């Protein structure tokens, strides 16, 4: 065995006359033996380099086979290249993890589920265990704990964040405290998962949110694991930035959903029933199945004093969806404020018209007012339309009449004149108020044909003597069947009827029984 001066420094045990295997590292000796064996068997020698460590550095060994079968090895220091390759591989793995983490975190807009995912990802990829701590609710901290290989465990801890070095600062959004400043032995019992054992190192980093801190993540390693390096702490902050954004988005969505739910409950039409001896029933279907409110509305305001009329209102705001629903809410509130003058329909309409003209909204609306009071066995009605489809009167014999009321829509012109019609409903008769979403619904066997007023009147003529709720259901069913799966506008219908005062039962088994009010 021969060596040059550089090899003498690198491999002091490789001396002339000494066996090759005794002077070089085992990985190089094994490569040398395989090369000689291959050369003897095939007459050829592979020229692929071999890699291995010598001391604390790594080398790339290239063989060169001489004519006499001797092998010369050329060693190149590969340490820097290896470190670059390892760093590049690590960065690729971290980038892939961050992409996966972002996709996983953004797949849920539930804050609790998002905290679970953050804790689980951190425990699996960054530490032996992880805790996600949310800002305090009262005197308790919402916490999710996860050990590597385990399931997230939520809890509420009655603790003070500032008792843990770095945790209070993280929850307030301050930069993280370096892990070397945190004494693992000082970790309180609630911070260490059950059965985890002694803590070797701790990293606490904030979860930045949208304008306000979203919480903090705590990473734990056991005493056998290496302490967190500076690079690992930086990577933990990169993960925390994505996790905090996802958690903040989930909280914002949850808060907006809660607010929307409260507002929707206030905007939805009420359930109607019998009031002061008058039957009221209503039905509403928004323009799209994913929207719960729209531009159609109705209300019934009971009479403040027995013997006075109850006021029913049904209207249609131009447009649909949430924008129309906002104006719908304003009109309903305005009409409610005008109830003291409910005896004068024209005055109510004029004042509502003025309020809409002075509003920043540019939409207009149509509506109909109906004052109903029990009078003897029947119901006395006063109907006033403000640009709205004419109310229909269903008589006991199945005849359908149009009420003699007309008017101008509100919110469009300086004045909104209207004519009021007065009539009486006999027992079993009904008044039907509806929006044009029913008559203008397009569909039918050929598609694209409007349901129309005539078809509605024919349908109502078949509902003579039916309860108000049944008439509403019948109209809604026919309109829905006509539309099918096609698009449609908001649909609303209100039925006011005079209850029957007697009961018709089967006679000799030959006639149908009818309900009694």
C-alpha positions in Angstrom: 0.0 0.0 0.0 1.3 3.4 -1.0 0.1 6.9 -0.1 0.9 10.5 -0.9 1.5 13.3 1.6 -2.1 14.3 1.8 -3.1 10.7 2.5 -0.4 10.4 5.1 -2.1 13.3 7.1 -5.7 12.0 6.5 -5.0 8.3 7.1 -2.0 8.0 9.5 -2.6 4.3 9.9 -2.2 3.6 6.2 1.5 2.8 6.0 3.5 1.0 3.3 3.5 -2.8 3.8 0.4 -2.7 6.0 -2.8 -4.5 4.8 -5.2 -2.1 3.1 -8.1 -3.0 5.4 -6.0 -2.0 8.5 -5.2 1.5 7.3 -8.5 2.8 5.9 -12.1 3.1 7.2 -14.3 0.1 6.9 -16.5 1.6 4.2 -13.5 2.2 2.0 -12.1 -1.3 2.7 -15.4 -2.9 1.8 -15.6 -0.8 -1.5 -12.1 -1.9 -2.3 -12.8 -5.6 -1.8 -16.0 -5.4 -4.0 -14.1 -3.6 -6.7 -11.3 -6.1 -6.9 -13.8 -9.0 -6.9 -15.8 -7.5 -9.8 -12.6 -6.8 -11.7 -11.5 -10.4 -11.3 -14.8 -11.8 -12.4 -15.6 -9.5 -15.3 -12.4 -7.8 -16.2 -14.1 -4.5 -15.7 -14.3 -2.2 -12.7 -17.3 0.1 -12.0 -16.2 3.7 -11.8 -19.0 5.0 -9.5 -17.7 6.9 -6.5 -18.2 5.8 -2.9 -19.1 8.0 0.1 -18.3 7.7 3.7 -16.9 9.5 6.8 -13.3 10.0 7.9 -13.3 11.6 11.4 -15.9 14.4 11.5 -15.8 15.0 7.7 -17.2 13.1 4.8 -15.4 12.1 1.6 -16.1 11.0 -1.9 -13.8 8.1 -3.0 -13.1 7.5 -6.7 -11.4 4.3 -7.8 -8.9 3.9 -10.7 -7.9 0.3 -11.7 -4.4 -0.1 -13.1 -3.3 -2.5 -15.8 -1.8 -4.8 -13.3 -5.0 -4.9 -11.3 -3.9 -2.5 -8.6 -6.4 0.0 -7.4 -5.7 3.7 -6.7 -8.2 5.6 -4.6 -8.6 9.4 -4.9 -10.4 11.0 -2.0 -12.2 14.3 -2.2 -13.6 16.2 0.8 -17.3 16.1 0.3 -18.3 17.6 3.6 -19.5 21.0 2.4 -21.4 19.5 -0.6 -23.0 17.0 1.8 -24.1 19.7 4.2 -25.6 21.6 1.3 -27.5 18.5 0.1 -28.8 17.8 3.5 -29.9 21.4 4.0 -31.6 21.4 0.6 -33.4 18.1 1.4 -34.4 19.4 4.8 -35.8 22.6 3.3 -37.8 20.6 0.7 -39.2 18.4 3.5 -40.1 21.5 5.5 -41.7 23.3 2.6 -43.7 20.2 1.8 -44.8 20.0 5.4 -45.8 23.7 5.5 -47.9 23.2 2.3 -49.6 20.1 3.7 -50.2 21.9 7.0 -51.7 24.9 5.3 -54.1 22.8 3.3 -55.1 20.7 6.4 -55.6 23.7 8.6 -57.7 25.6 6.1 -59.9 22.6 5.5 -61.8 23.3 8.7 -63.4 26.6 9.8 -64.3 25.2 13.2 -62.0 26.8 15.9 -62.0 23.7 18.1 -61.2 21.4 15.2 -58.5 23.8 14.0 -56.8 23.8 17.5 -56.8 20.0 17.4 -55.2 19.9 14.0 -52.5 22.4 15.0 -51.6 20.4 18.1 -51.5 17.1 16.2 -49.3 18.5 13.4 -46.9 20.1 15.8 -46.6 16.9 17.9 -46.0 14.7 14.9 -43.5 16.9 13.0 -41.9 19.4 15.4 -41.7 17.9 18.9 -42.6 15.0 21.1 -45.7 16.8 22.4 -47.5 20.0 21.7 -50.1 22.3 23.4 -52.2 24.9 21.6 -53.3 27.6 24.0 -56.1 30.1 23.1 -56.6 33.5 24.8 -58.3 33.2 28.1 -62.0 33.1 28.5 -62.6 34.5 31.9 -60.3 32.8 34.4 -59.6 29.7 32.2 -57.3 29.0 29.3 -58.7 26.8 26.5 -55.9 24.2 25.8 -55.5 21.3 23.4 -52.8 18.8 24.3 -51.4 16.2 22.0 -48.5 13.7 22.4 -46.9 12.2 19.3 -48.9 9.3 18.1 -51.9 10.2 20.3 -55.2 12.1 19.9 -55.7 15.7 20.8 -57.2 16.3 24.2 -59.1 19.6 24.9 -59.3 21.1 28.4 -59.8 24.4 30.2 -57.0 25.2 32.7 -57.7 27.7 35.6 -54.2 29.1 35.4 -52.4 32.5 35.0 -50.4 32.6 31.7 -47.7 34.8 33.1 -46.8 32.0 35.5 -45.2 30.2 32.5 -42.1 32.1 31.2 -42.9 33.2 27.6 -46.5 32.1 27.6 -48.1 35.4 28.7 -45.9 37.3 26.2 -46.9 34.9 23.4 -50.6 35.2 24.1 -50.2 39.0 24.0 -48.5 38.7 20.6 -45.0 39.6 21.7 -41.9 37.9 19.9 -41.1 34.5 21.3 -38.7 34.0 24.2 -35.7 31.8 23.2 -36.0 28.2 24.4 -32.6 28.5 26.2 -34.2 31.1 28.5 -36.9 28.7 29.6 -36.1 26.2 32.4 -37.9 22.9 31.6 -37.8 22.0 35.3 -40.0 25.0 36.0 -42.8 23.8 33.7 -46.1 23.6 35.7 -47.9 20.2 35.9 -50.7 21.3 33.6 -48.2 22.0 30.8 -46.8 18.5 30.8 -49.1 15.8 29.3 -49.9 12.9 31.6 -47.3 10.1 31.3 -44.9 12.3 29.3 -42.1 12.2 31.9 -39.4 14.8 32.4 -39.2 17.7 29.9 -35.9 18.2 28.2 -36.6 21.5 26.3 -39.5 23.8 25.6 -40.4 26.2 22.8 -43.2 28.7 23.2 -44.2 30.8 20.2 -47.2 33.0 19.5 -49.9 32.2 16.9 -50.3 35.5 15.0 -53.8 36.3 14.0 -55.6 38.9 11.9 -54.8 42.0 14.0 -55.0 40.3 17.3 -53.1 37.2 18.7 -54.8 33.9 17.9 -53.0 32.1 20.8 -49.8 30.3 21.4 -48.2 26.9 20.6 -46.0 25.1 23.2 -43.5 22.4 21.9 -42.1 19.9 24.3 -39.2 17.4 23.9 -38.1 14.7 26.3 -34.6 14.7 28.0 -33.3 12.0 25.5 -34.1 14.2 22.5 -31.8 17.0 21.3 -32.7 20.5 22.4 -34.4 22.7 19.9 -31.8 24.4 17.6 -32.1 28.0 16.5 -33.2 26.8 13.0 -35.9 24.6 14.5 -37.2 27.5 16.5 -37.3 29.6 13.3 -39.2 26.8 11.5 -41.6 26.6 14.4 -42.4 30.3 14.0 -43.1 29.7 10.2 -45.5 26.9 11.1 -47.1 29.1 13.8 -47.7 31.9 11.3 -49.8 29.6 9.1 -51.5 28.0 12.1 -52.4 31.3 13.6 -53.8 32.6 10.3 -56.0 29.5 10.0 -57.2 29.7 13.6 -57.9 33.4 13.4 -59.9 32.8 10.2 -61.9 30.0 11.9 -62.7 32.3 14.8 -63.8 35.1 12.5 -66.0 32.7 10.6 -67.5 31.4 13.8 -68.2 34.9 15.1 -69.8 36.0 11.8 -71.9 32.9 11.6 -73.2 33.5 15.1 -74.0 37.1 14.3 -75.7 36.1 11.0 -77.7 33.4 12.8 -79.0 36.0 15.3 -79.9 38.5 12.5 -81.5 35.7 10.4 -83.8 34.8 13.3 -85.0 38.4 13.5 -85.5 38.7 9.7 -87.4 35.4 9.1 -91.2 35.6 8.8 -93.1 34.7 11.9 -95.3 31.7 12.5 -98.9 32.7 12.2 -101.9 31.4 14.1 -105.4 32.4 15.1 -105.7 35.9 16.6 -108.9 37.3 18.1 -111.1 34.8 16.3 -109.4 35.3 12.9 -107.3 32.6 11.3 -103.9 33.6 9.8 -101.5 31.4 8.0 -98.3 32.1 6.0 -95.6 30.5 4.0 -92.3 31.7 2.6 -89.7 30.2 0.2 -86.5 32.3 -0.5 -85.2 32.6 -4.0 -82.3 30.2 -3.5 -82.1 27.1 -1.2 -78.9 28.3 0.4 -80.5 31.7 1.5 -82.9 31.8 4.4 -84.1 35.3 3.9 -84.8 37.6 0.9 -87.0 40.4 -0.3 -90.5 39.0 0.5 -91.9 39.5 4.0 -95.1 39.3 6.0 -96.2 40.1 9.6 -99.3 40.0 11.6 -99.7 42.6 14.4 -102.4 41.7 17.0 -104.9 44.4 17.9 -103.8 46.2 21.1 -107.4 46.2 22.3 -110.1 43.5 22.1 -112.6 44.4 19.3 -110.1 46.4 17.2 -108.6 45.1 14.0 -105.3 43.1 13.7 -103.0 44.3 11.0 -101.5 41.9 8.5 -98.7 43.1 6.1 -97.2 41.4 3.1 -94.6 43.0 0.9 -92.0 42.5 -1.8 -88.7 44.5 -1.9 -87.0 45.0 -5.2 -84.2 42.5 -5.5 -83.4 39.4 -3.5 -80.8 38.0 -1.1 -79.2 39.7 1.9 -79.3 43.2 0.4 -83.0 43.0 -0.1 -83.3 41.4 3.4 -81.7 44.5 5.0 -84.3 46.8 3.5 -87.0 44.3 4.4 -86.0 44.6 8.0 -86.2 48.4 7.8 -89.7 48.3 6.3 -90.9 45.9 8.9 -89.6 48.0 11.7 -91.0 51.1 10.2 -94.5 49.6 9.8 -94.3 48.3 13.4 -93.5 51.9 14.6 -96.6 53.1 12.6 -99.0 50.7 14.3 -100.7 53.5 16.3 -102.2 54.8 13.0 -103.1 51.3 11.6 -106.7 52.5 11.1 -105.5 54.8 8.4 -103.8 52.7 5.7 -103.1 55.6 3.4 -101.3 57.5 6.2 -99.1 54.5 7.0 -98.2 54.0 3.4 -97.4 57.7 2.9 -95.2 57.8 6.0 -93.4 54.6 4.9 -92.9 56.1 1.4 -91.3 59.2 2.9 -89.0 57.1 5.1 -87.8 55.1 2.1 -87.2 58.2 0.0 -85.1 59.7 2.7 -83.1 56.4 3.1 -79.7 55.8 1.4 -81.2 52.7 -0.1 -82.3 53.0 -3.8 -84.7 50.1 -3.8 -88.4 50.3 -3.8 -91.1 47.9 -2.5 -94.7 46.9 -3.0 -96.9 45.9 -0.2 -100.5 45.2 0.9 -102.1 46.1 4.3 -105.0 44.0 5.6 -106.9 45.0 8.8 -109.0 42.1 10.0 -111.5 42.0 12.9 -114.1 39.4 13.9 -117.6 40.7 13.4 -120.4 38.2 14.4 -119.6 34.9 12.6 -117.6 36.5 9.9 -114.5 38.7 9.5 -114.5 42.3 8.4 -111.6 43.2 6.2 -110.0 46.4 4.9 -107.4 45.9 2.2 -105.0 48.4 0.7 -102.5 47.6 -2.0 -99.4 49.8 -2.7 -98.3 48.6 -6.1 -98.8 45.0 -5.0 -100.6 42.1 -6.7 -104.3 42.3 -6.0 -105.5 40.2 -3.0 -107.9 37.4 -4.0 -111.1 36.5 -2.1 -112.1 32.9 -2.0 -115.8 32.6 -1.4 -117.6 29.6 0.1 -118.8 28.3 -3.2 -115.4 28.3 -4.8 -115.7 31.7 -6.5 -112.5 33.7 -6.6 -112.8 37.5 -6.6 -110.2 40.3 -6.9 -110.3 42.9 -4.2 -111.1 46.4 -5.4 -107.8 48.0 -4.2 -105.0 49.7 -6.2 -102.1 51.9 -5.3 -98.5 53.1 -6.1 -95.4 51.3 -4.9 -93.5 52.9 -2.1 -90.0 54.3 -2.2 -90.1 55.4 -5.8 -92.3 58.5 -6.1 -92.8 61.6 -3.9 -96.4 60.3 -3.1 -97.9 56.9 -3.0 -101.7 57.2 -3.3 -103.7 54.0 -2.7 -107.4 53.0 -2.6 -108.7 50.9 0.3 -111.3 48.1 -0.3 -113.7 47.0 2.5 -115.4 43.6 2.5 -116.6 40.8 4.7 -115.6 37.1 4.8 -118.3 34.7 5.7 -117.4 31.6 7.8 -115.1 29.3 5.7 -114.2 32.1 3.3 -110.6 33.4 2.9 -108.5 36.3 1.6 -105.2 35.3 -0.1 -102.3 37.8 -0.1 -99.3 36.7 -2.3 -96.1 38.1 -3.9 -95.4 38.0 -7.6 -92.8 35.3 -7.0 -95.7 32.9 -7.2 -97.5 34.2 -10.3 -94.3 34.9 -12.2 -92.7 31.5 -11.4 -91.6 30.0 -14.7 -91.8 26.3 -15.4 -94.5 23.9 -16.4 -94.4 20.9 -18.8 -92.7 23.0 -21.6 -90.6 25.2 -19.2 -90.4 29.0 -19.3 -94.2 29.5 -18.9 -95.3 31.7 -15.9 -97.6 30.2 -13.3 -99.9 33.2 -13.8 -102.8 34.7 -12.0 -105.5 32.7 -13.8 -103.8 29.4 -12.8 -103.6 30.6 -9.3 -107.3 31.5 -9.2 -108.2 28.1 -10.6 -106.1 26.5 -7.9 -107.8 28.5 -5.2 -111.2 27.7 -6.5 -110.5 24.1 -5.5 -109.6 25.1 -2.0 -113.1 26.3 -0.9 -113.8 25.5 2.7 -110.2 24.4 3.4 -108.4 25.7 6.5 -106.0 28.7 6.0 -102.9 26.5 6.6 -104.1 24.0 4.0 -104.6 26.8 1.4 -101.1 28.0 2.0 -99.6 24.5 1.6 -101.6 24.0 -1.5 -100.4 27.2 -3.2 -96.8 26.5 -2.2 -96.9 22.9 -3.4 -98.4 23.9 -6.8 -95.9 26.7 -7.3 -93.0 24.5 -6.4 -94.2 21.7 -8.7 -94.5 24.2 -11.5 -91.0 25.6 -11.0 -89.4 22.2 -10.5 -85.6 22.5 -10.3 -85.6 25.9 -12.1 -84.6 29.2 -10.6 -87.4 31.3 -9.0 -87.9 34.6 -7.1 -88.9 34.8 -3.5 -92.4 33.4 -2.8 -94.6 34.4 0.0 -98.3 33.9 0.7 -100.6 34.8 3.6 -104.2 33.6 4.0 -106.7 35.3 6.3 -109.9 33.3 6.9 -113.1 33.4 8.9 -113.3 30.1 10.9 -116.3 27.9 10.5 -118.7 28.1 13.5 -120.2 24.7 13.0 -119.0 21.1 12.3 -120.1 19.1 9.3 -119.9 15.4 9.9 -120.6 12.4 7.7 -124.3 11.7 7.2 -125.2 8.1 6.5 -121.6 7.5 5.5 -122.1 9.4 2.2 -120.5 12.8 2.8 -117.1 13.9 4.0 -116.6 15.4 7.4 -115.0 18.9 7.5 -113.0 20.5 10.3 -114.4 22.8 12.9 -112.6 25.9 14.1 
